[in-house]
């Protein structure tokens, strides 16, 4: 028997429907053949596709943010969208299955709370883990772009992979199709939110600036821009100039040690960390203070939707490696993403060996194209889904709706058709942004670090010295005043110090070095919320 325990109704409530001996639970919305589907209509569309055996094609075509559970006498089907907007957990207890939508309910439902050691090591060193896994061996979480059939056994089926057989190489064609796809995506988003006020986290970067330009192009009347950080942050001036040029109200929230200290000592801190952690990721904290303060000052109205710029730069190629031949896919991924707590030699070896097995099974690499594809897919299915997209839990927790228009299917599919080598460093993507939007709207302010492609010398150093060793070299140089670690413009270094002090966090036996930053400290703090003995 499958027990459905859904209880997370923050912002997006579950609706329940039934038809032809099938019960459906629906959250969110999707566009299908230019029609907006929600609630009963979305259930009926998916139920018909299941009965008539074209569910995979339908899910491929659905474009939106949704989560659906279908339950009939002998089968339960768990459906997630292409970014896993709303995660589901599933676990076995005796002869029964439990499906739930919160990590805490999943945890309390576990009869055997055994840590998944590989997942824990990944969590400590990267901040998240491979798609589908949680910190506990007997509890799994739905990956993006899947439907899971629970019968006598569990079958996980992927209905979408961001790979295109088409090849776009001409910049003028790429820019034309990108513009069409992006503006169609933005119009779909506007239709889905009605007359709600748009809240735009406007940094000094390009993705949020792109959204601001789109708001202006489509004459969106109710837009509020905000930024945050310590005084003197370079993000502040750029953000303010963009908002002023486009004619939108702009607010700055200063971050201080006192504000972070109040939050960490409050009751809502643990409540939020439990809510957002999902048993598989470090909760996003960065704009918590900003949203909280703007709401307290009633700057953000009740009916509002936050649209962060996740994650146009990734689609554009910012995370792709410049050189691939000198490193294996596993060593390249590990060196780029597993940069938090430094593990002891034995634990690091165990993690890398298990990671190697996972990559070989999930993303087999036979040539250069496979290499780039594996790097990109793991980044999307594990990092983006678990960590970046999951950051929207912060908005839900504070009572705000959200959308991620840059992750629209049509826009992503244009860039998936562009060869990986043309996307490395985001040079082409950035040119599209400047030529099509930033220059016409008068906001063509460049970031200091414009090109993501490192110099040959820097790339050589990265190839021969691991990320971990580079950290130790920097730490040694800082002790003799030959190097200074960059100042955190969001004062999150203070969060790390406060967590270590206030929560009395202890370094775990598997860790060689805990870096004094907020990500490492949040990882230790989140694990401390679950009192089981850590695997030795």
Secondary structure by P-SEA (a helix, b strand, c coil): cccccccccccbbbbbbbcccbbbbbccccccccccccaaaaaaaaaaaaaacaaaaaaaaccccbbbbbbcccbbbbbbcccccbbbbbbbcccbbbbbccaaaaaaaccccccaaaaaaaaaacccccccccccccbbbbcccbbbbbccbbbbbbccccccccccccaaaaaaaaaaaaaaaaaaaaaaacccbbbbbcccccaaaaaaaaaaaacccbbbbbcccccccaaaaaaaaaaaaabbbbbbbbbcaaaaaaaaaccaaaaaaaacccccccccccaaaaaaaaaaacccccbbbbbcccccccccccccccccccccaaaaaaacccccbbbcaaaaaaaaaaaaaaaaaccccccaaaaaaaaaaaaaaccccccccccaaaaaaabbbbbbccccaaaaaaaaaccccccccaaaaaaaaaaccccccccccccccccccccaaaaaaaaaccaaaaaaaaaaaaaacccccccccccaaaaaaaaacccccccccccccccccaaaaaaaaaaacccccccc
